[in-house]
Amino acid sequence: MKLFSLLFLSVFALTSAVVGQDEKEAFTIVKKLEHTPVISQGRTGTCWSFATTSFLESEIMRKGFPETKLSEMYFVHYNYVNKAFQYLLYHGNNNFGEGSLSHDVMKVLQEEGIATHESFPGILTDGKYNHRELVAKLKKEAVDINKKKSGQIDASSDLESYRPILKEHLGKLPKKIEMGEDKYSPSKLCDHFELDVNDYVELSSFSHHPFYKQFVLEVPDNWAHAQYYNLPIDELMEVMYYSINNGYTVAWDGDTSEELFIHKKGKADVPKKQRDKVDQKLRQTTFYDRTTTDDHLMHLVGLSKDSEQRDCFYTKNSWGSDSNDCGGYLHMTDDYVRLKTIAIMVHKDAIPKIIKNKLGL
């Protein structure tokens, strides 16, 4: 009888496991912050703009303004000019591609303001964004200018040839933006929504630099060589939880190339052997051996639980609402985020006071 029971339980467990592989996992949303709907970045490498724009849209709502759809392509337009100028400053020895990071959006916001999606939607090809031809033209132009360039570099004149390319593939930039009965310039619209780049910081966690200091994060998409504040991983995780629990969303940059990053099923996890074992040393090891890489930016908009009641970050992706079983959202386990986070951007007030003091903020 005992042997039969054991055999029955073994068969039942095996059957349950097989059935479970085909079933949708049930997730429970624990906390969800205001954010705009999931949309698609199409066939572009502009996740950095989509994630950070979504982050800014949530900031606008957090400040008490109505839900407002901003233009991702506005940031993309000016970012390519900024990137090309940096490329020339480094005599062509700097990364030039589609990838960028959250601070690149904030630089455009500071210098050129913002635009609504309605005023600058970009140009779709067969219903999707596709920047393959745009990037090829811009890269060729940057290379050609660099070869011919001698003497002082002037972004306004040297990159004049960028204007028709960007206009052809992204559209005509708006000079005035209508909001109800009012009209704003891009910079005034930024002021209207009370968006100040000085309110936001980027944080990371790697032990090859001193903690509580700033350092230049060594990833290819950091073509601007921007500095990040460095925190021990436990404190970086504390910031993320504190931020969301206090009403602030998080712009997240990390690795999405792992076998258990299964967007179709709406979940990202680590192998069982790594559960509850992710520490600073393992993070550093995977960064050095390049199994943790700077792949993708997304927007953390809440907290959730998986079917085993493990803590997860409720994450808005930019691959379209029809891209998976969860409406385009993803549940990244605490272990996954702990191991695979490259960096985050948060409002300064989303950082616990003790940690903020350590950073001198």
N, C-alpha and C positions, 0 to 999 in steps of 0.2 A: 504493500500500500504506500509506504514512504517512497519507494523507488518510482512507483507510478506517478505520485504527486510531483516528484522532482522532474520526471520526464515531461509531464504535462506543463509544468511551469516553464521549463526550458523551451518547449515548442511554442507556448503562448508568448513568451518574451521575444522569441525570434520572429514570430508572426507579427507581433506589435511593432517591432523595429522595422520590418519590411513595409508594413502599412504606413508607418510614420514617415518614411522617406518620401512617400507620394502625397502626404497630407500637407496642408498649409499650417505652419506653426502659428499658434495663437499667442499674440503679444498683448500686453496690457499697458495702456498709456497711463502713466502716473502723473505726469505734469506736461502740459502743452502750452507754449507761449505763442502770442500773436505773430503770425507771419503770412506772407502772401502765398498763393497757390503754387504748386510744383509746375515748372515749365521745362522746356528742353533747350539745351545749348546747341543741339544739332550736331553737324559734323565739323565742330570747331574745338580748339583747345583752350576755350575761354571759361573753364569752370571757375577760375579765380574771380572773374567778373560776375558771374552768375551767383556764386556763393556770397561774395562780399556785398553785392547789390541787394541780395535778399536780406543780409544782415542789416544793411542801412534801412531797408524798408521796415524791418521790425523795430529798429531804433526810432523811426518816425512815428510808428504806432505807439511805442512805449512812452513817447513824449506827449501823447494825447492827440496827435493829428489823425485825420482819417486815413484809411488804407490807401496808399499811393504806389502805383507801379512805376518804378524808375527804369531808365534805359541802360541796359548792360552795354549796348553797342556804343553809347556815348563814351564810356570809360575805355572801351576797346580802341576807339578812334584815336583818342589823345595818347593812350598808352603806347601805341605803335610809334608815334612821333617821339615820345620820350625814350623809348627803347632804341630807336635808330640813332638819336643824338648820343646816347651812352655808347653805342656801338662805334660811332666815329671818334668819340673821346678816347676809346681804348684801341684806336687804330685797327678796328676790325677784330680785335681779340676779346670779344665779349659775346655772351650768349644772345642769339637772336632767333626767336621762334615764337610759337603761340603762347607758351607758358608764361605766367607771371604769378604774383602773390597779392595778398590783401593790401599791403602798403602801397602797391602800384595804383589801386583804385583810389586810395586816400590822397595820393599825390595829385591825381587829376581833380578830385573833389576840392582840394585846397587851391589849386591854380586855375581851374576852369569851371568849377561849380558842378552842377548836376542837371540832368534833363529827365523829363518824364518819358516813359515808353511811347506814349502817344505822339510826342513831339519828335522823337528820333527812334523809330522801331528797328532800324537796320533794314537790310534787304534779304528776303528769303529766296531760295532756289528750290523749286518743287516743294514748297511748304516748309522748308527747313533752312537754318543757317548752314552755310558751307563756305569756309574760308580758305580752302586749299589754294585756289588761284590767287586770292588776295595776298596770302602769306608769301607765295612764290614771287610775286611781283615786287612786294615790299623788300624782301630779302635781296633780290637781284639789284634793286635800286640802291639799297644801302651799301652793297658790295661795290657797285660801280662808282658811287660817290666817294667811297673810301679810297679807291684806287686813284681817282683823279685829284683828291684833295691835297692841297698844300697851303700853308699859311693858317690864319686864324679860322676856327670853326664857328659858324653862325647858324644856329638851328633854324631861324626864321627864313634865311635865304638858301642854305644848303639843302634843306628838306622841303623846299617849295614844290619839288616834283612829286612829293607824297600826296599833295592835296587832291589832284585829279584821280589818283588811284583809290584813295580812301572814299572820295565822293562816289565814284563808280560802284564800289562794292558795299559801302555802308550807308550811303545817302548824304543828303545835304544837312549840315549842322544847323540847328535852330538858333536864331538870334534872340527871339522872345518866345516864352513858353506860357501858354494859357492855362490858368487854373481857376475854373469858375468864371467870374467876371473880371478877374485880375490877370495881368501879364507880368512875367518876371524874366529877367535875364538869368542865365544859368547860375551865376554867382549869387544873385539875389534870392533865387529859389532855394539855394543851399542855406542862406541866412534865414529864410522864412521857416525852414524846418529845424533850425537851431542845431545844425550839424557842424561840429568843430573837430577837426582832426586831432587836436591836442587832447581830446577826451579819450582817445583810444590808444592801446598799446598791444604789441605783439610779444608773446611769451613762448619759450621753448624749454627743452630739458635734455641737455647732453653734458656728460662729465668731462669732456676734453676742454671745456672752458670753465672758469670760475663761476660758481653759483652766486646769484644776486647781483651779477654784473651784466652789461650788454656785450654782445658779440655778433660778428657777421656770420650768419647761418650759411654753411657751405653746401648749398644745393643749387643745381643748375638754374632753376627758375628764379633764384635771387640775383638776377642780372643787375639789379640796382645796388647790390652789396649792402642791403639794409641791415640794421642791427636789431637784435631781439634780446629781451631780458631772459636770463637763464635761471630756471628754478629746479630744485629736486623734483622728481616725478610725482612723489606723494603730494607735494604742494601744488604742482600744476593740475593734478586731478582735483584737489581741493578747490582750486579756482573755478574749474568747470562746473562742479556741483554747486558751489556757492552762487555762481553767476546765474545758472538756470533757476535755482530755488528762490532767487531774489528778483526774478523777472527780466534778466538780461540774457539774450541769446549769444551764441558763440560762433565765430567764423573759424572753421576747422580745416587744417591742412595735414594730409597724412598719406599713408600707404594703402592702396586698394588692390594690390597685385597678389594678395595671398589666396591660397586655395579655398579657405573658408570665408573669404569675402564673396558672398553669393548674393549679388544684387537682385537677381531674379526672385529669390525667396525672401528678400528683404532683411538679410542678416549678415553681420560680419562677426567672426569669432576666431579665437586661437585654438590650436589643437588641445585636446584634453590634457596632455602631458605638461602644457604650459599654464593651465588654469591655476590661478592664485599663486603663481610663481614669477610673475613679471616684476622685475626690479630694475634699478638703475643700470646694473651691470649688463643685464640681458638687452636692454634698450641700446646700450652703447655697442655691444657686440653686433647686433643686427644692423646698426647704422654703419659700422665699419665694414661688415661683410656684404653690405648693399642688399640685404633682404628686407630692410626697412628703407624705402625710398620715397621721394617727394612726388607722388603720383597725381593727387586730386584734391580739390577744395570742395567742402560741403558746408552746410549750415546746421548747427545743432540747435534744435528748437524745442527740446523737451527731454523728459526722462521716461523710461518704460521698463517693463519686465518681460523676459522671455518665458517660454512654457515651463522652465525650471525655476522661475522666480529669481533669475539672476538679473542684476542691474544692467541696464542698457541706456545708451544715449539715442533719443529719438531724432533722426537726422533727415533733413530735407536734401535730396539730391537734385541734380539738374539734367537728368536723362529722360525726362518726360513722365507724366502721370500714368502712362500705360506701359512703363518699362519694367514693372514687376508686380508681384502679388499684393504689394502694400501701397499702391497708388503713387509710386515713385519715392516713397520714404524708405528708410533703412534703420534697423535696430543694431547698433554697434555695442557689443558687450563691453563692460568695464575693462576686462582683460585686454580686449582688442585695442581700445582707445589708449589704455595705459602703455601698450607696447608700440603701437603704430602711429601715434601722433607725432608729426614733425613740428607743428607750431599751431598757435591759436591767436586770434585777435579778440579782445574784449574791451568793454568800457572800463575805465579806471575804477569806477565805483562798483564794478563787479568783482573786484579783488578784495578778499578779507583784509581788514585793517592791519593785522600783524604782518601779513605777507607784503602788503603795500609798503609798510614802513621799512621792511628789509630791503626792498627795491629802491627806496628813497623817492617814492612817488607822492 
